């Protein structure tokens, strides 16, 4: 529950940072703050994911669906690069933030591949 509330806290800051960034015409400080909120939301998502996997174990459906989670590992790195780059070119940071968002809009086939197995339930032991 605490991991979920942690994620919800960071998500609740998006309207504030988005408005601040828009009111200041994408100035460096608001754009960096927006990236900071994106980064902390990504960290909170990772914590929630790890917590759920820890509860169900490494053999859980979620663990199999997540796999190597390249998007989950790459997103915080791009957010950090975006935060640093805002002080030179805020538009580059915005492009990085948008690239991460677009990568998450693409459907993930790993989850679809695992879910049919989960819906069928555990396989019966061999020989039955």
Secondary structure, DSSP 8 states (H G I E B T S, - for coil): -HHHHHHHHHHHTHHHHHHHHHHTTS-HHHHHHHHHHHHHHHHHHHHHHHHHHHHH-TTSHHHHHHTT-HHHHHHHHHHHHHHHHTTT-HHHHHHHHHHHHHHHHS--HHHHHHHHHHHH-S---TT-
